[in-house]
Amino acid sequence: MMRSLLILSLLGLSLPSPLLAGSEVAPLRRIAIQSGGRIKPLDTFARETARRVTGAKPFGFESVQRLEPTEWVLSMVASPDRWRGEPIVKVTHAGLRGAAGLPADKDHYSFEELVSHQGFMGAVEEVHGKLRADEELDPVESELANLYDTLSVMNGIMSGEALRIIPHPGDPKATWYSIADLNDPQVPQAQRIRALVSALVTAYDAGDLPAVQTASAGLASRLANVAPEIYPPEKDLAREVHYNRAKPFRTAWLLYLLGFLALIASFPLASKGFARAGMALVVGGFLMNGYGMLLRILISGRPPVTNMYETVIFVAWGGVLFALIFELVYKARYFAATAAGLATLCLILADNVPILDGAIAPLVPVLRDNMWLTIHVLTITLGYAAFTLAMGLGHVNLGLYFFAPGKAGLLKSLSLFLYRALQVGTLFLAVGTLLGGVWASYSWGRFWGWDPKETWALIALLGYLAILHGRFVGWIRDFGLAVGSILGYLLVLMAWYGVNFVLGTGLHSYGFGSGGYTYIGGFVAFEAAVIVAALLRRRAELHKQLSPEPAR
């Protein structure tokens, strides 16, 4: 009876929610919650859940539902009936909709619509049967399992069971208590916490914003005092909330974009003002990019290169780092312009592509040795950054072959720049691959085992060594070097993305995922078209040079 009364008091009335200003919900954002294997602010939990449910970043979620993520979680607790019927669950996977018998003409469904759909629930039961039998799931079945887990999280929020915000005194490894556990006498200070939660929900339903702020602050303070030796410090929670709200990588790509445009404009205008402004903006983007990575390091306690999202933002930063170093030597602006354009693309992709999940998750055991993680993965990723810069310079070179073949001096200079970038990338990839063998010996007891990740890293390294050797002995020249920089990058793409998201086999299973095939397929098709077009253009140019001039 007490449990039912508590849940009813927490769930409140199924009425439209008032909108809160930032200050009223600010204390609520900094409440710690145990979720996803770590302790994080409620703000982070709300943002991750909002993206998971709606398929959009939190800012996209706000524009649709007009609710800030933390308020959305509070609204789900206060008005569960309303949110069970809201069509906010995004299901874009056509194969999933077909397997579950869901309507093919829409991609947003309500919680109630999905859990009451016989086809969907039947398909989920088949998936769970395969999981119980320890059988491997195909991509559609994995999507079904993920969608069901998302619905479970939604249900847990609406019931309070997912909101584990009460620490277990004396045991830092124990599971925290949830709001739904507040009638359990073992929960410390349950009566006071229950009163504060009820006051918060009541004030929210009434639209009493000062009371919401007071109840939020009181609840945050009370929870922090339940087990001060376990509860994370206020500064750590505030830092992560600041990271979530500051969106440093979005600011960085805006600065990179403006810098790229200014530098591009500086060439035809021969403007020192545009050149200086462009360089200043690129440096500003570089610093903001680094600031975002520093925040992730302080929050997670590890280098920011443990998943695909982090490597993409690190490659953006590393590419600009190498470009700025080259600019100090050559002062050409081509490095900075190319790197700024590529960094803009990388950070936009990181901010919007669904497979690039920016959530900070706990590390698997093999990655918990920070020394080897730092040395090996950072070295490899810096190699990827240099190759990304080289790929961009290769496109610039081919662009000149297309549109300005007469600028032989500029082509020669850009080919030298490209050669230097390839040398740097090959050096880092070689060292990183050797260090990976040392780490493999330390972690798995063997230096080399022809694991797919190891094999493709070696293939990429050998590919670039062949390109550099061919350039050194004269087998390929400036045009061949530009084409080689693009072909070599496709090998990097296979080692970086393909092994984890396409092959999905090997000891590097901690990096596996699925999706993104359309993006990668489109990129590969575009690069193939660029190479074919460049070869045809080059062939036509050579034919024109070799053809005798007509007699006059």
Protein Blocks (a to p, Z undefined) as FASTA:
>chain_A
ZZmmmmmmmnopadddddddfklmmmmmmpccdeehiacdfklmmmmmmmmmnopafklm
mmmnopafklmmmmmmmmmmlmmmpcfbccfblklmmmnopafkbcbdcfklmmmpmklm
mmmmmmmmmmmnopacdfklmmmmmmmmmmmmmmmmmnommmccbccehiakbccddfkl
mmpmklghklmmmmmmmmmmmmmmnopaklmmmmmmmmmmmmmmmmmmlmccfklmmmmm
mmmmnommlmmmmmmmmmmmmmmmmmmnopaklmmmmmmmmmmmmmmmmmmmmmmmmmno
pacffbfklmmmmmmmmmmmmmmmmmmmnonolmmmmmmmmmmmmmmmmmmpmklccbdc
dddfklmpmklmmmmmmmmmmmmmmmmmmmmmmmmmmmmmmmmmmlmmlmmmmmmmmmmm
mmmmmmmmmmmmmmmmmmmmmmnopabgoiaklmmmmmmmmmmmmmmmmmmnopacfklm
mmmmmmmmmmmmmmmmmmmmmnopajklmmgceejklmmmmmmmmmmmmmmmmmmmmmmm
mmmmmpccddZZ
